[in-house]
């Protein structure tokens, strides 16, 4: 009886510890998720440290320019830091002020803007025929058109991950090179992170993008 009681107590303590880990969302990390809208299919799930770079590349179908957008992670969000529109094979684009970027997106012409400091927690990308958008996080690249098809939508969301997610993603870092850790992370952590996600998901900037 004592042995059985000790086993039950040990299991209960382990569950409480896991539950506690799911409630702690330390600063300094960001979880990035890419999903296919409508189907809910996961395209990418990864936890990165503050300051790590995320790069989005695509071709502007209206002006025929190559576009590079650079973000960095910051405690549960992605901050757009740089946007470059460049002519294929052309000279380096001129540097412009961050306040001019919104207009230049629509008027065309090559430019290079840095220091934008635009935070995002959710971006919806609508996939066109020509743009061929791709996003790169660490050594992982997702081609949106290949993943969701013409006319599809890819949703990028960011959150501050629970401690158990951070530990699990670190433990499975080698598996990420082969793209086979996401399901394991969700199945082992999801039970304990639903509450943490609700507690730590803060309202941030949202964008719907259809530049491709």
N, C-alpha and C positions, 0 to 999 in steps of 0.2 A: 504494500500500500504506500509506504514511504517513497519507494522507488518510482511508482506510478505518479505520485504527487509531484516528485521532483521533475519528472519528464514533462508533465503538464505545465508546471511552473516555468520550465525552461522554454517551452514552445510559446507560452504567453509572453514571456519577456522578450523573445526574439521578434514576435509580431509587434509588440509595443515599440521596440527599437526601430524596426522598419517603418512603422507609422510615424515615429518622430522624425526619421530622416526625410520622409516625404513632406513634412511640414516646414523644413528648413530650406530656404532658398537663398544661399549666400550671394553677395554681390561679386562682381568680377567675372561672371559667366553669362553666356547667352545660348539658348537652344534655338536652332534654326530648323524649321520644317517646311518642306515643299510638298504640296499635294495637288493632285489633279482634280479640279473642280467638277462636281457632279458625281464622280465615281469614288472620291475619297481615297484614291490610291496614293500611297506614300511614295514620293520620288526621292526624298532625302530627309534624313533626320540626323543632326549632329550637334554636339555641344562644343563651343569655342570659347576661348578666354578673351577678356577685354583686349582690344587693340588688334585682334586678328582681322585680316582683310578678306573681303568677299568681292569678287569681280564679276560684273555682268557685261557681256559683249553682245552687240546686235548690229544689224545693218539698217540704216534709215531708208525705207523704201521710197520716200518722197524725194529726197535729195541725193541718194546714193552715197551717203557718208558712212564710214565705220564709226560706231559709237562704243565707248568704254565708260562704264560707270563703276566707281570704286566706293565701297562702303567699309566701315570698320565696326566691330562689335563693341557694345557698351552696356553692360548690365541689363540684358533683356531686350535690347533693341539694336537695330542696325542704323548707323548714321552715314548718310551719303556725304562723301567728302570731296569727290572729284568727278567731273563729267568732261569727256573729250569727244568732240565730233571731228573726224579727220578724213580728208580726201584720200582715197587709195592711191598710194604712190606719190602723193603730194608733199609739200613742205610741212614742217611742224606747224600746227594751228596756233593762232595768236592767243595770248592769255587775256581773259576777260574777267570782269567782276562777277562774283556770285549772284549779285542782284539782277544781272542781265540774263541769267540762264533760262528762266521761264519763257521770255520772249524769243530767245534764240532757238529754243526747241521748235517753235512754230515758223520762224522766218527763214531758217536754214543758214548755211554757211559754216565753215570750219571754225572751231573755237576750243579753248582749253580753260576750264574753270576749276579752281581749287579752293578748299576751305569753306565748302558750302554749309556744313553742319546741319543737315536735314535729317531728323530722326524718324524712323519708321518702325512700326510693329506689324503691319499687315499691308501687303501689296498684291493686287490682283493683276496678272499679266494675261492679256488676250493675244493669242498667237495668230499672226498673219502668214501670208504665203512666202514673203521674201526675207523677212528680218533675220531668221535663224538665230534667235536669242539663246545664249548659253550662260550658265552661272557656274562659277568655280569657287569652291570652298576647300581650302587645304588642297589635297590631291584628288578631290572628287569633282567631276564636271557633269552637269545635267544639261542636255540639249532639250529645250522646251518643245520644239516642234516634233522631235522624235518621240518624246514622252507623251505628249497630249494631242498631237496632230493639228492640222490647219483648222482654225476656228475654235480650238479648245482654250481652256483657261487653266493657268497654273497659279496657285495661291501660295505666297510666302508669308509665314507668320513667325514671330519671335516671342520668346518668353524667358523669364529667369528660371532656370531649371532647378528642380529640387536636388538636394544633396545626393540622394540615391541615384539620380540620373547622371550627375557629374561623375560619381564613382564608377558607375556601370560603363559609361562611355569611355572612361580612361582604361578600364579593365579590358574592354573589347577594341581598343584602338587598332590593334593589328588586324582585326577582322574588317574594319572599315575599308582597308585597302582592297578587300575582295567584295565589299558591298553586302555582307550577310549578317550584320549585327542589329539592324533596326528592329526586326520582328522580335528578337530576343529581348531587347531593351523594353519595348512596349509591353510584352507579355509579363515581364518580371517586375516592372516598375509601375505599370498603369494603375493597378489596384490601389497603390499607395500615393499616387501623384494626382489623382483627379481633384482631391480637395486642395492640394497645394497649387495646382494650376488655377483654380478659381480664386484662391487667396492672393496669388502673386501676379496674375495677369492684369496689368494696368492699362488704362485706355491710352493709346498713343496715336500717332499720325497714320492715316490710312490713305492708300492711293489705288486707283484703278488705272492701269496703263494699257494703252493700245497703240504703241509706236511702231510695231513690227510689220 
